[in-house]
Amino acid sequence: MKRDKPFTTGRVAAAKGMAFSKSPVLAVRLPDWRSRVMLFVLFAAFAALGARALWLQGMSTTFLQKQGKSRYERTLELPATRGKIMDRNGEVLASSLPVKAVWAIPEDVLASPPEKLTELARLLEMPEAELRKKLDSDRTFVYLKRQVEMDVIAKIEKLKISGLDTRKEYKRFYPQGEVMSHMVGFTNVEDVGQEGMELAQQKSLVGAPGSRKVIKDRLGRIVEDLGYSREPHDGKDLTLSVDSKLQYIAFTSVKNAVEKFNAQAGGAVVLDVQTGEVLAMANYPSYNPNDRRKLTGAQLRNRVITDTFEPGSTIKPVTVALGLETKRITPNTVFDTSPGRMVVTGKTIRDTHNYGVRDVGGIIQKSSNIGVVKISQLIPPQEMWEMYTKLGYGQAPRFGFPGPTAGRVRPWKSWRPIEYANMAFGHGLSVSLLQMARSYMIFARNGDIIPLSFVKVDEHPVGQQVISPKTAAQVRTMLESVVSPEGTASKAQVPGYRIGGKTGTAEKIVNGHYSRTDNIGYFVGIAPMSKPRFIIAVMVDNPRGALRTGGSVAAPTAADLAANALRAANVPPDSSVTDIIIPEEPLEESL
C-alpha cells in the first residue's frame, strides 16, 4: 500500500487544479528576458506595419494615384492642322488633308484569320511578308502604316480585326505639283518641313498640338473620356510672294529649254522691281512633292539659290557702272580693243572678234572683254571689291529661304593684276542666279538695291543707294542696246516691248580646270525698259549641241518667259516694234 502513495498524491493534486508548471516533469525553466524580447519584436513589427500603412495612405497618395493612372489612363495627342500656304492671289499651294495612321497590338492581330491579314496587306499596299514581319514583335504597340487615306481606312475598319486601331493625323497636299515644288517644299510623315518655305516657316505653320486624357482597356479601346488637357491651336496660314501664273510660265519656259537644248538642268527667277518680291522661281529637273518615292538629288536641288557659277559677261555692266559713277569714264569714252587680244602679266585675254575702237556703250553691246578690262584698269581694286560687297556678292544671303549659297569673292588685297582683269568680265568669282538677278536692281531702279522677299509684302522696302539715278539710266540704255539686232542678246527681243539685259557664258570647272565641253549659259534682263517691272534671270546648265552660249540658249528662253509674263501681268506694250529682227548669225559674247 505504501508504494501506491506517490501516484495517488499526484492525481489528487491534478484534480485540485495544480498548474502543470509546478510538476517537476513539465516545468520549463526559461529566462524572463527572452519573453520580453519577443514581445518587443512583435510590437516593433506591428508599429512598422502601421507606419508603412500611414505613409502609403497618408503621405504617398499622389504618387500611388499617379502609378495607378499610368496603368489605365492614356494621354492622346490631338494634332493641330498645319497652316495653308497660298500664293499672292490667295490660291492654295499647300494644305493639310485628314488621314489616319494604322497601328496594331501584334499579339492580337496575329490571332486573326489568315485571309484577313492578306486583305489588310493589300489595302496597306505592302507584301504580306512585310506585314507579318512588322507584327512579329514583342512590343505591345507598332505602326503598320502612316498617312493612310480615309477611303482606305473605311475598308480596313470593315475587316474588324481585333487589336487593330487608327490614329488621326494629317497629310500635306500640293495642288501645283512639280511646278511649285522648289518654292513651297514639302513635309515629312511627322508634319515637319524639310525643304522650301515649309522648312523656312516651320514654327509659324506647325501650330501647337493639343491633348486629351482617356481610360483604355487592355485591348486599347477607350472606355472613358476624361476631357481635354490642352486645346490644339492650328498653324498660321502663309501668303507667299510668288504668283502661280508667272511660276507656271517660268517653269514651262525652263523645262522647254532644257529639253530643246538637251541640257543637264535649268533655272529661272522673276523679281518684282518695286517690292523685291520673288514672283517666280523655277528649276528643272523637278519633282512631285505628292509622290517622292523616286526622288533623286538632282531633282531636289534648288539650283537658283544653291548652285554657284562664274557670272561671266553678266557682270560687265557692274564694272562699267562703277567707272561711270566715279567719273573715270563717260558713255562716250572710247577704247581701242584692237587687235582683239591683250596681254596682262603674261596672260592673254581675247575677244571673239576684233571690235576696234568702241565707246563704252559699244563695249557692252558687243560684250568686249578687252574693253571692260581697260575700264577696270582705271579703277582701284578696293573700290571694285566694295561695289561687289554692296551688291551682296560673296555674302550669305538673307532671303528668308533655306539653303542659299554665299558665292565667293576673295579679299581685294590678294588680287593679282590678271585676277583683277578676269574679275572685271566675270571670271574668278562666283554667284548664284538669285544673287545675280538681285544685283541688277541697281539698274532697274534708280541706283538703289532692296532686300528680296519670298513672303508677300505690304509696304515697299527702303533701298540702299549704290549708284546715282543718272548712272542707272545710262547703264539701262546700254543694256537695251544689247537686246537689239546688233547686240549679243538679239534673241531676247519681245514684240511690242522694250527689253534690256546681258548675256553670259561661263566654262564650268571640272577637276580643277576649265572645261571646253561643259558650260553654263545665262541671261539677266529687265522688262519693260520704259518703266521696269520685272527682273528676269535664266540659266541653262550644260547644253549639248550646236547652240551652247547664253545668247543662243538663255536669251530666247528669257524672251519666251518675259513675253508671257508681261501679258499675264497686263503690262501695256511700250514699243511700236512688233517684228523681231534676228541676224542669221547672232553675235556671241566673249568667254
VOPATI-309929 format. One record per residue (C-alpha): residue in one letter; x, y, z. Coordinates in nm, 3 decimals, always signed. Each point is the difference from the previous one (the first is absolute). Layout:
[A [X Y Z]]
...
***
This chain:
[M [+0.000 +0.000 +0.000]]
[K [+0.290 +0.238 +0.068]]
[R [+0.122 -0.035 -0.359]]
[D [-0.323 +0.147 -0.133]]
[K [+0.012 +0.323 +0.199]]
[P [+0.199 +0.226 -0.233]]
[F [-0.218 -0.086 -0.297]]
[T [-0.313 +0.065 +0.197]]
[T [+0.135 +0.332 +0.121]]
[G [+0.072 +0.125 -0.359]]
[R [-0.344 -0.083 -0.124]]
[V [-0.152 +0.181 +0.289]]
[A [+0.214 +0.305 -0.065]]
[A [-0.104 +0.011 -0.364]]
[A [-0.359 -0.036 +0.098]]
[K [+0.032 +0.295 +0.234]]
[G [+0.121 +0.225 -0.288]]
[M [+0.372 +0.012 +0.061]]
[A [+0.191 +0.166 -0.296]]
[F [+0.202 -0.225 -0.224]]
[S [+0.295 +0.233 +0.051]]
[K [+0.009 -0.118 +0.355]]
[S [+0.048 -0.352 -0.119]]
[P [+0.364 -0.091 +0.015]]
[V [-0.042 -0.186 -0.328]]
[L [-0.167 +0.283 -0.203]]
[A [+0.177 +0.299 +0.143]]
[V [+0.186 +0.213 -0.261]]
[R [+0.266 +0.226 +0.130]]
[L [+0.040 +0.302 -0.247]]
[P [+0.152 +0.337 +0.084]]
[D [-0.246 +0.292 +0.021]]
[W [+0.197 +0.222 -0.244]]
[R [-0.076 -0.228 -0.298]]
[S [-0.373 +0.050 +0.030]]
[R [+0.051 +0.370 +0.031]]
[V [+0.213 +0.008 -0.318]]
[M [-0.259 -0.195 -0.193]]
[L [-0.271 +0.235 +0.118]]
[F [+0.209 +0.301 -0.110]]
[V [+0.066 -0.151 -0.344]]
[L [-0.369 -0.063 -0.059]]
[F [-0.085 +0.352 +0.113]]
[A [+0.266 +0.152 -0.230]]
[A [-0.125 -0.202 -0.296]]
[F [-0.354 +0.119 +0.050]]
[A [+0.124 +0.357 +0.045]]
[A [+0.195 -0.021 -0.328]]
[L [-0.304 -0.132 -0.183]]
[G [-0.210 +0.277 +0.146]]
[A [+0.255 +0.266 -0.101]]
[R [+0.024 -0.142 -0.352]]
[A [-0.378 -0.005 -0.032]]
[L [-0.013 +0.359 +0.124]]
[W [+0.274 +0.102 -0.249]]
[L [-0.166 -0.170 -0.298]]
[Q [-0.352 +0.119 +0.072]]
[G [+0.083 +0.340 +0.140]]
[M [+0.330 +0.133 -0.132]]
[S [+0.035 -0.183 -0.338]]
[T [-0.352 +0.035 -0.132]]
[T [+0.101 +0.214 -0.300]]
[F [+0.280 -0.235 -0.102]]
[L [-0.217 -0.312 +0.025]]
[Q [-0.284 +0.160 -0.193]]
[K [+0.247 +0.097 -0.272]]
[Q [+0.132 -0.354 -0.020]]
[G [-0.351 -0.135 -0.018]]
[K [-0.101 +0.241 -0.275]]
[S [+0.302 -0.095 -0.204]]
[R [-0.140 -0.350 -0.030]]
[Y [-0.337 +0.095 -0.139]]
[E [+0.001 +0.373 -0.088]]
[R [+0.138 +0.117 -0.334]]
[T [+0.068 +0.346 -0.145]]
[L [-0.096 +0.024 -0.365]]
[E [+0.170 +0.264 -0.213]]
[L [-0.237 +0.211 -0.205]]
[P [+0.190 +0.120 -0.306]]
[A [-0.038 +0.363 -0.105]]
[T [-0.078 +0.076 -0.362]]
[R [+0.304 +0.139 -0.177]]
[G [-0.056 +0.343 -0.151]]
[K [-0.073 +0.034 -0.371]]
[I [+0.252 +0.144 -0.242]]
[M [-0.146 +0.229 -0.264]]
[D [+0.131 +0.207 -0.287]]
[R [-0.030 +0.378 -0.008]]
[N [-0.349 -0.025 -0.151]]
[G [-0.136 -0.244 +0.259]]
[E [+0.035 -0.319 -0.205]]
[V [+0.077 -0.298 +0.225]]
[L [+0.346 -0.148 -0.054]]
[A [+0.008 -0.236 +0.300]]
[S [-0.272 -0.125 +0.233]]
[S [-0.047 -0.276 +0.257]]
[L [-0.245 -0.283 -0.064]]
[P [-0.131 -0.226 +0.281]]
[V [+0.145 -0.351 -0.011]]
[K [+0.066 -0.270 +0.258]]
[A [+0.287 -0.211 +0.122]]
[V [-0.067 -0.373 +0.032]]
[W [+0.151 -0.163 +0.311]]
[A [-0.035 -0.341 +0.159]]
[I [+0.047 -0.216 +0.308]]
[P [+0.205 -0.273 -0.173]]
[E [-0.110 -0.292 +0.219]]
[D [-0.369 +0.067 -0.059]]
[V [+0.027 +0.075 -0.372]]
[L [+0.199 -0.319 -0.069]]
[A [-0.284 -0.200 +0.157]]
[S [-0.232 +0.119 -0.279]]
[P [-0.094 -0.229 -0.292]]
[P [+0.273 -0.017 -0.270]]
[E [-0.234 +0.126 -0.272]]
[K [-0.058 +0.322 +0.193]]
[L [+0.374 +0.063 +0.028]]
[T [+0.035 -0.058 -0.374]]
[E [-0.271 +0.257 -0.071]]
[L [+0.153 +0.244 +0.250]]
[A [+0.337 -0.023 -0.176]]
[R [-0.168 +0.071 -0.333]]
[L [-0.179 +0.306 +0.133]]
[L [+0.322 +0.132 +0.155]]
[E [+0.181 -0.060 -0.331]]
[M [+0.274 -0.216 +0.151]]
[P [+0.104 -0.364 -0.042]]
[E [-0.159 -0.231 +0.254]]
[A [+0.346 -0.117 +0.105]]
[E [+0.091 +0.358 +0.090]]
[L [-0.320 +0.039 +0.199]]
[R [+0.065 -0.319 +0.198]]
[K [+0.358 +0.113 +0.062]]
[K [-0.128 +0.320 +0.161]]
[L [-0.245 -0.200 +0.211]]
[D [+0.272 -0.243 +0.110]]
[S [+0.094 +0.218 +0.294]]
[D [+0.009 -0.016 +0.377]]
[R [-0.134 +0.352 +0.024]]
[T [-0.360 +0.073 +0.092]]
[F [-0.026 +0.280 -0.257]]
[V [+0.126 +0.026 -0.357]]
[Y [-0.080 +0.228 -0.294]]
[L [-0.097 -0.187 -0.316]]
[K [-0.028 +0.303 -0.229]]
[R [-0.022 +0.377 +0.037]]
[Q [-0.214 +0.249 -0.192]]
[V [-0.255 -0.244 -0.141]]
[E [-0.280 +0.156 -0.205]]
[M [-0.346 +0.007 +0.159]]
[D [-0.165 -0.217 -0.266]]
[V [+0.257 -0.273 +0.068]]
[I [-0.057 +0.039 +0.376]]
[A [-0.370 -0.067 -0.052]]
[K [+0.079 -0.330 -0.176]]
[I [+0.246 -0.100 +0.272]]
[E [-0.254 +0.063 +0.275]]
[K [-0.246 -0.231 -0.175]]
[L [+0.243 -0.288 +0.052]]
[K [-0.059 +0.028 +0.378]]
[I [+0.342 -0.131 +0.089]]
[S [+0.049 -0.028 +0.376]]
[G [+0.296 +0.206 +0.129]]
[L [+0.002 +0.233 -0.301]]
[D [-0.068 +0.370 +0.047]]
[T [+0.058 +0.338 -0.164]]
[R [+0.129 +0.340 +0.106]]
[K [-0.099 +0.334 -0.153]]
[E [+0.269 +0.200 -0.179]]
[Y [+0.043 +0.222 -0.304]]
[K [+0.167 -0.033 -0.339]]
[R [+0.127 +0.293 -0.204]]
[F [-0.137 +0.043 -0.352]]
[Y [+0.158 +0.219 -0.269]]
[P [-0.242 +0.090 -0.284]]
[Q [+0.273 +0.154 -0.221]]
[G [+0.219 -0.311 +0.007]]
[E [+0.342 +0.031 -0.164]]
[V [-0.065 +0.356 -0.120]]
[M [+0.021 +0.147 +0.351]]
[S [+0.205 -0.268 +0.179]]
[H [+0.327 +0.192 +0.043]]
[M [-0.182 +0.306 +0.127]]
[V [-0.242 -0.167 +0.242]]
[G [+0.204 -0.307 +0.101]]
[F [-0.159 -0.289 +0.192]]
[T [-0.043 -0.155 +0.347]]
[N [+0.085 -0.346 +0.132]]
[V [-0.234 -0.255 +0.156]]
[E [+0.026 +0.182 +0.334]]
[D [-0.126 +0.321 -0.164]]
[V [+0.340 +0.170 +0.032]]
[G [+0.118 +0.220 -0.288]]
[Q [+0.293 -0.141 -0.196]]
[E [+0.051 +0.238 -0.292]]
[G [-0.107 +0.341 -0.133]]
[M [-0.239 +0.223 +0.188]]
[E [-0.138 -0.301 +0.189]]
[L [+0.340 -0.013 +0.172]]
[A [+0.064 +0.375 +0.019]]
[Q [-0.336 +0.073 +0.168]]
[Q [-0.029 -0.321 +0.204]]
[K [-0.063 +0.171 +0.334]]
[S [-0.277 +0.218 -0.137]]
[L [-0.170 -0.270 -0.207]]
[V [+0.005 -0.292 +0.243]]
[G [-0.219 +0.141 +0.278]]
[A [-0.023 -0.166 +0.343]]
[P [-0.147 -0.351 +0.047]]
[G [-0.253 -0.062 +0.275]]
[S [-0.072 -0.301 +0.221]]
[R [-0.281 -0.176 +0.186]]
[K [-0.002 -0.271 +0.264]]
[V [-0.189 -0.329 -0.034]]
[I [-0.022 -0.333 +0.176]]
[K [+0.078 -0.302 -0.215]]
[D [-0.043 -0.372 +0.058]]
[R [+0.259 -0.268 -0.078]]
[L [-0.097 -0.006 -0.367]]
[G [+0.057 +0.371 -0.037]]
[R [-0.368 +0.086 -0.020]]
[I [-0.114 +0.327 +0.155]]
[V [-0.244 -0.070 +0.284]]
[E [-0.019 +0.350 +0.145]]
[D [+0.083 +0.349 -0.125]]
[L [+0.143 +0.223 +0.272]]
[G [-0.006 +0.318 -0.209]]
[Y [+0.254 +0.244 -0.149]]
[S [+0.332 +0.067 +0.166]]
[R [+0.103 +0.254 -0.262]]
[E [-0.188 +0.138 -0.298]]
[P [+0.182 -0.027 -0.338]]
[H [+0.089 +0.325 -0.177]]
[D [+0.020 -0.013 -0.377]]
[G [+0.299 +0.145 -0.185]]
[K [-0.008 +0.338 -0.171]]
[D [-0.066 +0.028 -0.372]]
[L [+0.287 +0.131 -0.211]]
[T [-0.030 +0.221 -0.307]]
[L [+0.301 -0.017 -0.230]]
[S [+0.126 +0.261 -0.242]]
[V [-0.021 -0.245 -0.290]]
[D [-0.263 +0.037 -0.274]]
[S [-0.131 -0.338 -0.116]]
[K [-0.048 +0.118 -0.358]]
[L [+0.353 +0.136 -0.028]]
[Q [+0.137 -0.309 +0.172]]
[Y [-0.164 -0.228 -0.255]]
[I [+0.133 +0.215 -0.285]]
[A [+0.353 -0.007 +0.144]]
[F [-0.006 -0.375 +0.061]]
[T [-0.132 -0.075 -0.349]]
[S [+0.262 +0.225 -0.162]]
[V [+0.286 -0.164 +0.190]]
[K [-0.125 -0.352 -0.064]]
[N [-0.036 +0.067 -0.373]]
[A [+0.351 +0.148 -0.012]]
[V [+0.159 -0.298 +0.174]]
[E [-0.172 -0.240 -0.236]]
[K [+0.061 +0.211 -0.313]]
[F [+0.372 +0.052 +0.060]]
[N [+0.057 -0.344 +0.153]]
[A [+0.130 +0.165 +0.317]]
[Q [+0.078 -0.149 +0.337]]
[A [-0.219 +0.242 +0.193]]
[G [-0.142 +0.351 +0.003]]
[G [-0.138 +0.268 +0.226]]
[A [-0.179 +0.333 -0.009]]
[V [-0.104 +0.272 +0.242]]
[V [-0.234 +0.298 -0.037]]
[L [+0.031 +0.294 +0.242]]
[D [-0.234 +0.293 +0.060]]
[V [+0.206 +0.314 -0.054]]
[Q [-0.209 +0.217 +0.233]]
[T [-0.038 -0.232 +0.301]]
[G [+0.283 -0.253 -0.027]]
[E [-0.250 -0.286 +0.009]]
[V [+0.095 -0.328 -0.165]]
[L [-0.290 -0.048 -0.242]]
[A [+0.128 -0.326 -0.148]]
[M [+0.284 -0.242 +0.062]]
[A [+0.015 -0.309 -0.221]]
[N [+0.242 -0.289 -0.036]]
[Y [+0.016 -0.296 -0.232]]
[P [+0.033 -0.292 +0.058]]
[S [-0.264 +0.021 +0.268]]
[Y [-0.208 -0.245 +0.207]]
[N [-0.356 -0.058 +0.114]]
[P [-0.019 +0.063 +0.378]]
[N [-0.317 -0.212 +0.016]]
[D [+0.196 -0.309 -0.106]]
[R [+0.365 -0.003 +0.104]]
[R [+0.067 -0.373 -0.021]]
[K [+0.249 +0.044 -0.286]]
[L [+0.142 +0.337 +0.100]]
[T [+0.365 +0.058 -0.100]]
[G [+0.255 +0.259 +0.105]]
[A [-0.001 +0.160 -0.345]]
[Q [-0.375 +0.056 +0.023]]
[L [+0.021 +0.137 +0.353]]
[R [+0.269 +0.262 -0.070]]
[N [-0.128 +0.355 -0.004]]
[R [+0.263 +0.116 -0.249]]
[V [-0.117 +0.361 -0.003]]
[I [+0.129 +0.058 +0.354]]
[T [+0.236 -0.291 +0.076]]
[D [+0.213 -0.026 -0.316]]
[T [+0.276 +0.253 -0.060]]
[F [+0.173 +0.085 -0.325]]
[E [+0.231 +0.263 -0.143]]
[P [-0.229 +0.285 -0.111]]
[G [+0.200 +0.062 -0.315]]
[S [-0.121 +0.282 -0.222]]
[T [-0.306 +0.072 +0.216]]
[I [+0.232 +0.182 +0.242]]
[K [+0.141 +0.236 -0.263]]
[P [-0.275 +0.262 +0.056]]
[V [+0.108 +0.013 +0.367]]
[T [+0.358 +0.086 -0.100]]
[V [-0.126 +0.266 -0.239]]
[A [-0.239 +0.143 +0.260]]
[L [+0.284 +0.045 +0.248]]
[G [+0.210 +0.178 -0.262]]
[L [-0.289 +0.233 -0.082]]
[E [-0.085 +0.063 +0.366]]
[T [+0.357 +0.095 +0.089]]
[K [+0.017 +0.221 -0.314]]
[R [+0.304 -0.180 -0.132]]
[I [-0.193 -0.059 -0.324]]
[T [-0.309 +0.132 -0.177]]
[P [-0.230 -0.180 -0.242]]
[N [+0.194 +0.165 -0.283]]
[T [+0.346 -0.103 +0.118]]
[V [+0.165 -0.213 -0.269]]
[F [+0.242 -0.290 +0.030]]
[D [+0.199 -0.179 -0.266]]
[T [-0.060 -0.376 +0.028]]
[S [+0.217 -0.086 -0.301]]
[P [+0.126 -0.251 -0.094]]
[G [-0.249 -0.200 +0.207]]
[R [+0.247 -0.112 +0.264]]
[M [+0.219 +0.146 +0.273]]
[V [+0.261 -0.130 +0.244]]
[V [-0.020 +0.058 +0.378]]
[T [+0.304 -0.120 +0.199]]
[G [+0.079 -0.266 -0.257]]
[K [-0.359 -0.126 -0.043]]
[T [-0.201 +0.064 -0.318]]
[I [-0.357 +0.131 +0.011]]
[R [-0.203 -0.035 -0.320]]
[D [-0.319 +0.119 -0.167]]
[T [-0.192 -0.219 -0.243]]
[H [+0.049 +0.274 -0.263]]
[N [+0.214 +0.307 -0.055]]
[Y [-0.246 +0.274 +0.094]]
[G [+0.244 +0.283 -0.062]]
[V [-0.068 +0.337 +0.158]]
[R [-0.321 +0.005 +0.206]]
[D [-0.164 +0.231 +0.245]]
[V [-0.119 -0.135 +0.335]]
[G [-0.349 -0.081 -0.131]]
[G [+0.151 -0.188 -0.293]]
[I [+0.223 -0.200 +0.235]]
[I [-0.309 -0.121 +0.190]]
[Q [-0.199 -0.061 -0.318]]
[K [+0.274 -0.216 -0.153]]
[S [+0.103 -0.144 +0.340]]
[S [+0.369 +0.079 -0.048]]
[N [+0.227 -0.151 +0.265]]
[I [+0.288 +0.226 -0.097]]
[G [-0.210 +0.316 +0.020]]
[V [-0.126 -0.089 +0.349]]
[V [+0.351 -0.089 +0.120]]
[K [+0.127 +0.339 -0.117]]
[I [-0.281 +0.168 +0.193]]
[S [+0.085 -0.201 +0.312]]
[Q [+0.363 +0.112 -0.022]]
[L [-0.122 +0.352 +0.080]]
[I [-0.169 -0.120 +0.321]]
[P [+0.189 -0.099 +0.321]]
[P [-0.069 -0.363 +0.104]]
[Q [-0.128 +0.109 +0.342]]
[E [-0.280 +0.204 -0.157]]
[M [-0.104 -0.297 -0.215]]
[W [-0.002 -0.227 +0.306]]
[E [-0.217 +0.250 +0.187]]
[M [-0.243 +0.007 -0.292]]
[Y [-0.024 -0.380 +0.000]]
[T [-0.063 +0.008 +0.375]]
[K [-0.284 +0.252 -0.031]]
[L [-0.163 -0.222 -0.262]]
[G [+0.017 -0.302 +0.234]]
[Y [+0.260 -0.205 -0.186]]
[G [+0.198 -0.235 +0.222]]
[Q [-0.239 +0.043 +0.294]]
[A [-0.253 -0.240 +0.148]]
[P [-0.339 +0.125 -0.129]]
[R [-0.279 +0.076 +0.245]]
[F [-0.289 -0.092 -0.222]]
[G [-0.206 -0.178 +0.266]]
[F [+0.042 -0.318 -0.202]]
[P [+0.199 -0.311 +0.099]]
[G [+0.322 -0.099 -0.172]]
[P [+0.123 +0.317 -0.179]]
[T [+0.366 +0.005 -0.091]]
[A [+0.232 +0.294 +0.062]]
[G [+0.211 -0.037 -0.311]]
[R [+0.364 +0.105 +0.006]]
[V [+0.186 +0.330 -0.025]]
[R [+0.352 +0.004 +0.140]]
[P [+0.135 +0.304 +0.193]]
[W [+0.127 +0.267 -0.238]]
[K [+0.348 +0.010 +0.151]]
[S [+0.068 -0.349 -0.135]]
[W [-0.099 +0.083 -0.360]]
[R [+0.279 -0.026 -0.252]]
[P [-0.023 +0.221 -0.313]]
[I [-0.116 -0.287 -0.222]]
[E [-0.257 -0.107 +0.260]]
[Y [-0.142 +0.351 +0.023]]
[A [-0.016 +0.017 -0.380]]
[N [-0.188 -0.330 -0.009]]
[M [-0.245 +0.113 +0.269]]
[A [-0.086 +0.307 -0.206]]
[F [-0.167 -0.228 -0.256]]
[G [-0.133 -0.257 +0.246]]
[H [+0.270 -0.261 +0.053]]
[G [+0.162 -0.084 +0.333]]
[L [-0.308 +0.057 +0.219]]
[S [-0.324 -0.191 +0.041]]
[V [-0.365 +0.091 +0.061]]
[S [-0.340 -0.167 -0.006]]
[L [-0.263 +0.084 -0.259]]
[L [-0.214 +0.169 +0.267]]
[Q [+0.294 +0.213 +0.116]]
[M [+0.069 +0.104 -0.359]]
[A [-0.365 +0.090 -0.059]]
[R [-0.015 +0.207 +0.319]]
[S [+0.313 +0.198 -0.093]]
[Y [-0.177 +0.124 -0.315]]
[M [-0.237 +0.187 +0.231]]
[I [+0.239 +0.295 -0.011]]
[F [-0.064 +0.031 -0.374]]
[A [-0.374 -0.071 +0.002]]
[R [-0.056 +0.244 +0.287]]
[N [+0.158 +0.342 +0.048]]
[G [+0.334 -0.133 +0.114]]
[D [-0.107 -0.158 +0.330]]
[I [-0.031 -0.363 +0.104]]
[I [-0.271 -0.147 +0.224]]
[P [-0.036 -0.327 +0.194]]
[L [-0.171 -0.297 -0.161]]
[S [-0.307 -0.164 +0.152]]
[F [-0.165 -0.336 -0.051]]
[V [-0.300 +0.119 +0.203]]
[K [-0.253 +0.252 -0.130]]
[V [+0.087 +0.350 +0.120]]
[D [-0.246 +0.278 +0.072]]
[E [+0.238 +0.296 -0.009]]
[H [+0.281 +0.085 -0.239]]
[P [+0.338 -0.053 +0.168]]
[V [+0.262 +0.269 +0.041]]
[G [+0.299 -0.051 -0.228]]
[Q [+0.374 +0.057 +0.039]]
[Q [+0.138 +0.245 -0.254]]
[V [+0.290 -0.154 -0.196]]
[I [+0.020 +0.220 -0.311]]
[S [-0.171 +0.322 -0.102]]
[P [-0.328 +0.003 -0.199]]
[K [+0.195 +0.158 -0.289]]
[T [+0.247 -0.291 -0.013]]
[A [-0.285 -0.253 +0.021]]
[A [-0.174 +0.167 -0.297]]
[Q [+0.320 +0.000 -0.203]]
[V [+0.058 -0.372 +0.058]]
[R [-0.364 -0.079 -0.084]]
[T [+0.053 +0.160 -0.339]]
[M [+0.303 -0.222 -0.057]]
[L [-0.189 -0.313 +0.111]]
[E [-0.279 +0.079 -0.245]]
[S [+0.255 +0.019 -0.282]]
[V [+0.112 -0.354 +0.089]]
[V [-0.351 -0.126 -0.080]]
[S [+0.005 +0.125 -0.356]]
[P [+0.096 -0.151 -0.337]]
[E [+0.354 +0.132 +0.053]]
[G [+0.039 -0.132 +0.357]]
[T [+0.084 -0.337 +0.155]]
[A [-0.355 -0.049 +0.130]]
[S [-0.195 +0.054 -0.322]]
[K [-0.199 -0.316 +0.075]]
[A [-0.133 +0.161 +0.318]]
[Q [-0.218 +0.246 -0.194]]
[V [-0.374 -0.002 +0.078]]
[P [-0.251 +0.141 -0.253]]
[G [-0.166 +0.316 +0.133]]
[Y [+0.232 +0.043 +0.297]]
[R [+0.335 +0.162 +0.065]]
[I [+0.230 -0.250 +0.167]]
[G [+0.349 +0.048 +0.140]]
[G [+0.247 -0.243 +0.145]]
[K [+0.332 -0.178 -0.026]]
[T [+0.099 -0.349 -0.106]]
[G [+0.275 -0.208 +0.154]]
[T [+0.180 -0.326 -0.067]]
[A [+0.235 -0.165 +0.247]]
[E [+0.206 -0.312 -0.039]]
[K [-0.052 -0.239 +0.291]]
[I [+0.291 -0.107 +0.215]]
[V [+0.056 -0.376 -0.022]]
[N [+0.277 -0.162 +0.206]]
[G [+0.148 +0.340 +0.076]]
[H [+0.019 +0.116 -0.363]]
[Y [-0.229 +0.186 -0.239]]
[S [-0.186 -0.245 -0.223]]
[R [-0.025 +0.064 -0.372]]
[T [-0.311 -0.217 -0.026]]
[D [-0.200 +0.089 +0.313]]
[N [-0.142 +0.349 +0.043]]
[I [-0.292 +0.202 +0.133]]
[G [-0.192 +0.257 -0.205]]
[Y [-0.203 +0.270 +0.173]]
[F [-0.180 +0.325 -0.051]]
[V [-0.109 +0.273 +0.242]]
[G [-0.249 +0.249 -0.134]]
[I [-0.238 +0.284 +0.084]]
[A [-0.353 +0.035 -0.138]]
[P [-0.140 +0.233 -0.114]]
[M [+0.273 +0.263 -0.027]]
[S [-0.231 +0.302 -0.006]]
[K [-0.126 -0.080 +0.350]]
[P [+0.180 -0.307 +0.141]]
[R [-0.236 -0.253 +0.154]]
[F [+0.189 -0.330 -0.004]]
[I [+0.355 -0.123 +0.028]]
[I [+0.024 -0.333 -0.176]]
[A [+0.302 -0.230 +0.032]]
[V [+0.037 -0.331 -0.185]]
[M [+0.268 -0.268 +0.022]]
[V [+0.049 -0.299 -0.232]]
[D [+0.251 -0.246 +0.142]]
[N [+0.222 -0.202 -0.232]]
[P [-0.193 +0.014 -0.330]]
[R [+0.107 -0.266 -0.249]]
[G [-0.010 +0.091 -0.365]]
[A [+0.097 +0.271 -0.245]]
[L [-0.161 +0.276 +0.213]]
[R [+0.174 +0.033 +0.335]]
[T [+0.055 +0.368 +0.089]]
[G [-0.219 +0.226 +0.208]]
[G [-0.110 +0.195 -0.306]]
[S [-0.114 -0.320 -0.173]]
[V [-0.164 -0.195 +0.284]]
[A [-0.081 +0.235 +0.291]]
[A [-0.102 +0.313 -0.195]]
[P [-0.283 -0.163 -0.200]]
[T [-0.120 -0.177 +0.316]]
[A [-0.014 +0.335 +0.182]]
[A [-0.185 +0.155 -0.297]]
[D [-0.266 -0.271 +0.014]]
[L [-0.033 +0.045 +0.377]]
[A [-0.012 +0.380 -0.022]]
[A [-0.258 +0.006 -0.280]]
[N [-0.243 -0.222 +0.191]]
[A [+0.069 +0.163 +0.337]]
[L [-0.061 +0.353 -0.129]]
[R [-0.328 -0.101 -0.159]]
[A [-0.111 -0.200 +0.306]]
[A [+0.069 +0.304 +0.220]]
[N [-0.188 +0.229 -0.243]]
[V [+0.304 +0.220 -0.051]]
[P [-0.075 +0.230 -0.297]]
[P [+0.241 -0.011 -0.299]]
[D [+0.259 +0.277 -0.006]]
[S [+0.130 -0.047 -0.355]]
[S [-0.154 +0.033 -0.343]]
[V [+0.240 -0.262 -0.135]]
[T [-0.187 -0.326 -0.049]]
[D [+0.241 -0.183 -0.229]]
[I [+0.313 -0.155 +0.144]]
[I [+0.317 +0.029 -0.203]]
[I [+0.257 -0.266 +0.080]]
[P [+0.319 -0.024 -0.209]]
[E [+0.068 -0.328 -0.175]]
[E [+0.311 -0.032 +0.218]]
[P [-0.070 +0.179 +0.329]]
[L [+0.299 +0.154 +0.170]]
[E [+0.131 -0.208 +0.290]]
[E [+0.160 +0.141 +0.312]]
[S [+0.368 -0.057 +0.070]]
[L [+0.080 -0.272 +0.253]]
***
